[in-house]
Amino acid sequence: MAGEDDDERASPEEAKDAVTGDGPERVASSASSAPEGSAKSPEAGTPSTAKKRGDVGSFALALAVCALCLALGERRYRKSPLPEAIAKTDTYTTKIADYTRRGGADVVIVGSSRIYHGANAPLLSELASNALGKPTTVYNLGVPAGDLPGYVLSVDDVLRSGLKKPRLFVFGMSPIEWTCCPATSVPSSPKWIAAVRPRHAWTLFASASDPEEAFTDLTLGLFQSFGARTHVLASVLRDTPPQGVANPGDLGWASFGWAVSPSVQASRAEGRANAYRPNFYPPKHFDRAGSDRYFRAALARLEGAGVSVAIVGTPQARQLDINNDAASYYGEYVAYLTAQAEAHGTTFVNYNDFPGLTNADFGDGDHLLVGGSIKFSRLLSEEVIVPHLSGKKPQARR
């Protein structure tokens, strides 16, 4: 009956004891059998010393095998035709090769595609030469999707021995380069892997934002085959050579074209503004943890070499100003670059907008057409490059 079943059913505590063997007798037995002065049996304690040594040995063996494989792969890679074929597809690598052939430049400008298409280097060279009364070469090292880690590469590359040391190094900044999440702006991202060389390894390692990225940077610097693994696998497994041919431009400047219709420009710009928008507001934030470390490393390297620096904000179409409101981190971006410029003996000159600049000067929201590049370059020469080369401090633009 029900009552009898209830009387005979074990209590929850008794049932647990029966399953685990932790009843009173078990506890008493365990207590009596435990060695005197010991709270735990050896089996319940930490792993033995022998096991620890075995784990360390296994890790060391795995590390040695990994290093050996990388070294063998690197040797095969460097003897293959792949490095030369990959270099032809990479904008930055082709620019550095062109820059090296020229023996360097008096002024170097780095930045994203805004600079790549906006800083008209042939015109800038002509304007500076005329204003200073002597030949002055300006070289544009801007690249599509450029960011702060890449500028560290640029600094190392232009300061190599055997090249003319630049008198001025200009950083062309845009707000999107300072989005949060360092994982989105690291030299191990696809846009930089073909450009990383052993000469960059230590600087990248020292300025990385976290240990994982630091060792990734170091590995990429020491083993180019690791960075080029996508191309290597495509070549080995599919017999597919690297695709595309990069355009180093004229003194590094590449035209974005002469004109687009207002409707095309507006549609492209609005699309970019909406795509950028999540990066300017919480939970995203201004990236002091990642990009800032690379920026400081680049500035310190230039100062140590005695090269003057200039920091400018790059132009954008007015459709993108929707992301510059008080709730976004745009104000923090301007304040930070202003402070950095003052700390390094210059002035932040912000060309986000300037008199005479219109949406018709852009092919979308970011990239200046030829006419717009002429407007921007004339101001950049007159207000930043020539004053710096004449020993004067530029006037601020906010």
C-alpha positions as CSV (number, residue, x, y, z in Angstrom):
1,M,0.0,0.0,0.0
2,A,0.9,3.6,-0.3
3,G,1.6,4.1,3.4
4,E,3.9,1.0,3.5
5,D,5.8,2.1,0.4
6,D,6.4,5.5,2.0
7,D,7.7,3.9,5.2
8,E,10.1,1.7,3.4
9,R,11.4,4.3,0.9
10,A,14.9,5.6,1.7
11,S,15.3,9.2,2.5
12,P,17.2,11.4,-0.1
13,E,20.2,11.5,2.2
14,E,20.3,7.7,2.6
15,A,19.8,7.2,-1.2
16,K,22.8,9.5,-1.9
17,D,24.9,7.6,0.6
18,A,24.0,4.3,-1.0
19,V,25.0,5.6,-4.4
20,T,28.2,7.4,-3.5
21,G,29.3,5.1,-0.7
22,D,29.6,8.1,1.6
23,G,27.4,6.8,4.5
24,P,28.6,6.9,8.1
25,E,30.5,3.6,7.8
26,R,32.3,4.8,4.6
27,V,33.2,8.1,6.2
28,A,34.5,6.4,9.3
29,S,36.5,3.9,7.3
30,S,38.1,6.7,5.2
31,A,39.0,8.7,8.2
32,S,40.6,5.7,10.0
33,S,42.6,4.7,6.9
34,A,44.0,8.1,6.0
35,P,47.7,8.6,6.8
36,E,48.3,10.5,10.0
37,G,48.8,14.3,9.4
38,S,47.4,14.1,5.9
39,A,44.2,15.7,4.8
40,K,44.1,14.1,1.3
41,S,45.4,11.0,-0.3
42,P,48.2,11.5,-2.9
43,E,45.8,10.5,-5.7
44,A,43.5,13.4,-4.9
45,G,46.3,16.0,-4.9
46,T,48.2,17.8,-7.6
47,P,49.8,15.9,-10.6
48,S,53.0,14.2,-9.8
49,T,56.4,15.8,-10.6
50,A,56.9,13.1,-13.2
51,K,53.7,14.0,-15.0
52,K,54.5,17.7,-15.0
53,R,57.9,17.0,-16.6
54,G,56.2,14.8,-19.2
55,D,53.8,17.7,-20.0
56,V,56.7,20.1,-20.4
57,G,58.6,17.7,-22.5
58,S,55.6,17.1,-24.8
59,F,55.1,20.8,-25.2
60,A,58.7,21.4,-26.0
61,L,58.7,18.6,-28.6
62,A,55.5,20.0,-30.3
63,L,57.1,23.4,-30.4
64,A,60.3,22.1,-31.9
65,V,58.4,20.1,-34.6
66,C,56.3,23.2,-35.4
67,A,59.4,25.4,-35.7
68,L,61.1,22.8,-37.9
69,C,58.1,22.6,-40.2
70,L,57.9,26.4,-40.5
71,A,61.7,26.6,-41.2
72,L,61.5,23.9,-43.9
73,G,58.4,25.5,-45.4
74,E,60.1,28.9,-45.3
75,R,63.1,27.7,-47.1
76,R,61.0,26.0,-49.8
77,Y,58.8,29.1,-50.1
78,R,61.7,31.5,-50.6
79,K,63.2,29.4,-53.4
80,S,59.9,29.2,-55.2
81,P,58.4,31.7,-57.6
82,L,55.6,32.5,-55.2
83,P,57.1,35.5,-53.3
84,E,57.7,37.4,-56.5
85,A,54.2,36.5,-57.8
86,I,52.5,37.5,-54.5
87,A,54.3,40.8,-54.4
88,K,52.8,41.9,-57.7
89,T,49.3,41.5,-56.3
90,D,50.0,43.6,-53.1
91,T,49.6,47.4,-53.3
92,Y,51.8,48.2,-50.3
93,T,54.6,45.8,-51.5
94,T,54.6,47.3,-55.0
95,K,54.7,50.8,-53.6
96,I,57.7,50.0,-51.3
97,A,59.5,48.5,-54.3
98,D,58.8,51.7,-56.3
99,Y,59.8,53.9,-53.4
100,T,63.1,52.0,-53.0
101,R,63.9,52.3,-56.7
102,R,63.5,56.0,-56.4
103,G,65.9,56.1,-53.4
104,G,63.3,57.6,-51.0
105,A,61.5,60.9,-50.8
106,D,61.6,64.2,-49.0
107,V,58.0,63.8,-47.7
108,V,56.1,60.6,-47.1
109,I,52.3,60.5,-46.6
110,V,50.6,57.4,-45.1
111,G,46.9,56.7,-44.8
112,S,44.0,54.6,-46.0
113,S,42.4,54.7,-49.5
114,R,41.4,58.3,-48.7
115,I,45.0,59.2,-48.9
116,Y,45.8,56.7,-51.7
117,H,43.3,58.5,-54.0
118,G,43.3,61.9,-52.3
119,A,46.9,63.0,-51.8
120,N,47.9,63.9,-55.4
121,A,51.7,63.2,-55.0
122,P,52.8,64.6,-58.4
123,L,50.9,67.8,-57.8
124,L,52.2,68.0,-54.2
125,S,55.8,67.5,-55.4
126,E,55.3,70.3,-57.9
127,L,53.7,72.7,-55.4
128,A,56.4,72.1,-52.8
129,S,59.2,72.4,-55.2
130,N,57.9,75.8,-56.5
131,A,57.2,77.1,-53.0
132,L,60.6,76.1,-51.6
133,G,62.7,76.9,-54.7
134,K,64.3,73.5,-54.9
135,P,63.3,69.9,-56.0
136,T,61.1,68.3,-53.4
137,T,59.6,64.8,-53.8
138,V,56.4,63.8,-52.1
139,Y,55.5,60.1,-52.0
140,N,52.1,58.7,-51.2
141,L,52.3,55.4,-49.2
142,G,48.5,55.3,-48.7
143,V,46.9,51.9,-49.2
144,P,43.3,50.6,-49.4
145,A,42.1,49.7,-45.9
146,G,45.2,51.1,-44.4
147,D,45.4,51.4,-40.6
148,L,47.8,52.0,-37.7
149,P,49.8,48.7,-37.7
150,G,50.5,49.3,-41.4
151,Y,51.9,52.7,-40.6
152,V,54.5,51.1,-38.4
153,L,55.6,49.0,-41.4
154,S,55.8,52.2,-43.4
155,V,58.0,53.9,-40.9
156,D,60.4,50.9,-40.7
157,D,60.5,50.8,-44.5
158,V,61.3,54.4,-45.2
159,L,64.0,54.6,-42.5
160,R,66.0,51.7,-44.0
161,S,69.7,52.4,-44.6
162,G,70.5,53.3,-48.1
163,L,67.4,55.4,-48.7
164,K,67.0,59.2,-48.4
165,K,65.7,59.9,-44.9
166,P,62.4,61.9,-45.3
167,R,62.3,65.4,-43.8
168,L,58.6,65.1,-43.1
169,F,56.3,62.1,-42.4
170,V,52.5,62.9,-42.7
171,F,49.9,60.7,-41.0
172,G,46.5,61.0,-42.9
173,M,43.9,59.9,-40.4
174,S,40.2,58.9,-40.6
175,P,37.9,58.1,-37.7
176,I,37.1,54.5,-38.8
177,E,40.8,53.6,-38.3
178,W,40.2,54.0,-34.6
179,T,37.3,51.7,-34.1
180,C,37.4,49.4,-31.1
181,C,38.5,45.8,-31.2
182,P,42.2,45.5,-32.0
183,A,41.5,42.2,-33.8
184,T,40.1,44.3,-36.7
185,S,43.3,46.3,-37.1
186,V,46.4,44.1,-36.9
187,P,49.2,43.3,-39.3
188,S,48.1,39.7,-39.3
189,S,44.9,40.7,-41.2
190,P,44.9,39.8,-44.9
191,K,45.7,43.3,-46.1
192,W,49.2,43.3,-44.4
193,I,50.4,39.7,-44.4
194,A,52.1,39.9,-47.8
195,A,54.0,43.1,-46.7
196,V,55.4,41.9,-43.3
197,R,59.1,41.2,-43.4
198,P,61.7,40.1,-40.8
199,R,62.8,43.8,-40.5
200,H,59.3,44.6,-39.1
201,A,59.1,41.7,-36.6
202,W,60.5,43.3,-33.5
203,T,58.7,46.6,-33.9
204,L,55.4,44.9,-34.5
205,F,56.0,42.5,-31.6
206,A,56.8,45.3,-29.2
207,S,53.8,47.4,-30.1
208,A,51.1,44.7,-30.4
209,S,48.0,45.2,-28.2
210,D,48.0,41.7,-26.6
211,P,50.3,38.7,-26.2
212,E,48.5,36.6,-28.8
213,E,48.8,39.3,-31.4
214,A,52.4,39.9,-30.4
215,F,53.5,36.4,-31.1
216,T,51.4,36.3,-34.3
217,D,53.3,39.4,-35.5
218,L,56.6,37.8,-34.6
219,T,55.8,34.6,-36.5
220,L,54.6,36.5,-39.5
221,G,57.8,38.6,-39.5
222,L,60.1,35.6,-39.2
223,F,58.2,33.2,-41.5
224,Q,56.8,34.9,-44.6
225,S,55.4,31.5,-45.8
226,F,53.1,31.5,-42.8
227,G,51.7,34.9,-43.7
228,A,51.3,33.8,-47.4
229,R,49.7,30.5,-46.4
230,T,46.5,31.3,-48.4
231,H,48.5,31.8,-51.6
232,V,50.7,28.8,-50.8
233,L,47.8,26.4,-50.3
234,A,46.0,27.7,-53.4
235,S,49.2,27.1,-55.4
236,V,50.0,23.6,-54.0
237,L,46.5,22.2,-53.8
238,R,44.8,23.9,-56.8
239,D,47.7,24.9,-58.9
240,T,46.2,28.4,-58.8
241,P,48.7,31.3,-59.0
242,P,48.2,34.6,-57.1
243,Q,45.5,36.7,-58.7
244,G,45.4,40.3,-59.7
245,V,48.0,43.1,-60.3
246,A,48.4,46.0,-57.8
247,N,48.6,49.6,-58.9
248,P,51.4,51.5,-57.1
249,G,50.2,54.7,-58.8
250,D,52.2,57.8,-59.8
251,L,54.5,58.6,-56.9
252,G,52.0,56.4,-55.0
253,W,48.8,58.3,-56.0
254,A,46.1,56.5,-57.9
255,S,43.2,58.4,-59.5
256,F,39.6,57.5,-58.4
257,G,38.3,58.9,-61.7
258,W,37.0,62.3,-62.8
259,A,33.2,62.2,-62.2
260,V,30.2,60.2,-61.1
261,S,26.5,61.2,-61.1
262,P,25.1,62.9,-58.0
263,S,22.7,60.0,-57.5
264,V,25.5,57.4,-57.6
265,Q,27.7,59.4,-55.2
266,A,24.8,59.8,-52.8
267,S,23.9,56.2,-52.9
268,R,27.4,55.0,-52.3
269,A,28.0,57.6,-49.5
270,E,24.9,56.7,-47.7
271,G,25.7,53.0,-47.9
272,R,29.1,53.7,-46.4
273,A,27.7,55.9,-43.6
274,N,25.3,53.2,-42.6
275,A,28.0,50.5,-42.7
276,Y,30.3,52.6,-40.5
277,R,27.7,53.7,-38.0
278,P,27.9,50.8,-35.6
279,N,31.6,51.4,-35.2
280,F,31.1,54.9,-33.8
281,Y,28.8,54.3,-30.9
282,P,28.6,52.0,-27.8
283,P,29.3,49.2,-27.2
284,K,32.2,50.1,-29.6
285,H,34.7,52.7,-28.3
286,F,37.7,54.8,-29.3
287,D,40.5,52.3,-29.5
288,R,43.2,53.4,-27.1
289,A,44.1,49.8,-26.3
290,G,45.1,48.6,-29.8
291,S,45.7,51.2,-32.5
292,D,47.2,53.7,-30.0
293,R,50.1,51.4,-29.2
294,Y,51.0,51.1,-32.9
295,F,50.7,54.9,-33.4
296,R,52.9,55.7,-30.4
297,A,55.5,53.2,-31.7
298,A,55.5,54.8,-35.1
299,L,55.8,58.3,-33.6
300,A,58.7,57.3,-31.3
301,R,60.6,55.7,-34.2
302,L,60.3,58.8,-36.3
303,E,61.3,61.1,-33.5
304,G,64.3,58.9,-32.7
305,A,65.4,59.2,-36.3
306,G,65.0,63.0,-36.3
307,V,62.1,63.1,-38.8
308,S,59.4,65.7,-38.4
309,V,55.8,64.5,-38.2
310,A,52.5,66.0,-39.3
311,I,49.0,64.7,-38.4
312,V,46.0,65.6,-40.6
313,G,42.4,64.5,-40.8
314,T,41.3,63.3,-44.2
315,P,38.3,64.7,-46.2
316,Q,34.9,62.9,-46.3
317,A,31.6,63.6,-48.0
318,R,28.9,65.3,-45.9
319,Q,26.7,62.2,-45.9
320,L,29.3,60.6,-43.5
321,D,29.0,63.5,-41.0
322,I,25.9,61.7,-39.6
323,N,28.4,59.7,-37.5
324,N,30.2,62.8,-36.1
325,D,27.5,63.8,-33.6
326,A,28.1,64.3,-29.9
327,A,27.1,60.7,-29.0
328,S,29.8,59.2,-31.3
329,Y,33.5,58.9,-30.5
330,Y,34.3,61.5,-33.2
331,G,35.0,64.2,-30.6
332,E,37.3,61.9,-28.7
333,Y,39.1,61.1,-32.0
334,V,39.7,64.8,-32.7
335,A,40.8,65.6,-29.1
336,Y,43.2,62.6,-29.0
337,L,44.9,63.6,-32.3
338,T,45.1,67.2,-31.2
339,A,46.9,66.2,-28.0
340,Q,49.2,63.8,-29.9
341,A,50.1,66.5,-32.4
342,E,50.9,69.0,-29.7
343,A,53.0,66.5,-27.8
344,H,55.1,65.9,-30.9
345,G,55.7,69.5,-31.9
346,T,53.0,70.0,-34.5
347,T,49.3,70.8,-34.9
348,F,46.4,68.6,-35.8
349,V,45.0,69.9,-39.1
350,N,41.6,68.4,-39.7
351,Y,40.4,68.4,-43.4
352,N,37.2,66.5,-42.6
353,D,35.6,69.5,-44.3
354,F,37.0,72.8,-45.7
355,P,35.7,75.7,-47.8
356,G,35.0,74.7,-51.4
357,L,34.7,71.0,-50.7
358,T,31.4,69.5,-51.9
359,N,29.9,66.1,-52.3
360,A,30.6,66.4,-56.1
361,D,34.3,66.1,-55.3
362,F,33.8,62.5,-54.1
363,G,33.1,59.2,-56.0
364,D,31.4,57.9,-52.8
365,G,31.7,59.0,-49.2
366,D,35.4,58.6,-48.7
367,H,37.3,58.8,-52.0
368,L,38.1,62.1,-53.7
369,L,37.8,62.3,-57.5
370,V,40.7,64.0,-59.4
371,G,39.1,67.5,-58.9
372,G,38.7,66.9,-55.2
373,S,42.2,65.6,-54.9
374,I,43.5,68.8,-56.4
375,K,41.6,70.9,-53.9
376,F,42.8,68.8,-51.0
377,S,46.4,68.6,-52.2
378,R,46.7,72.4,-52.7
379,L,45.6,73.0,-49.1
380,L,47.8,70.2,-47.8
381,S,50.9,71.7,-49.5
382,E,50.1,75.3,-48.5
383,E,49.1,74.7,-44.9
384,V,51.1,71.6,-43.8
385,I,53.9,70.5,-46.0
386,V,55.5,73.8,-47.0
387,P,55.3,75.3,-43.5
388,H,56.8,72.2,-41.9
389,L,59.7,72.1,-44.4
390,S,60.2,75.8,-43.8
391,G,60.5,75.2,-40.0
392,K,57.0,76.7,-39.2
393,K,54.1,75.2,-37.3
394,P,50.9,74.6,-39.2
395,Q,47.7,76.4,-38.2
396,A,45.1,74.2,-36.6
397,R,41.9,73.2,-38.3
398,R,39.2,71.5,-36.2
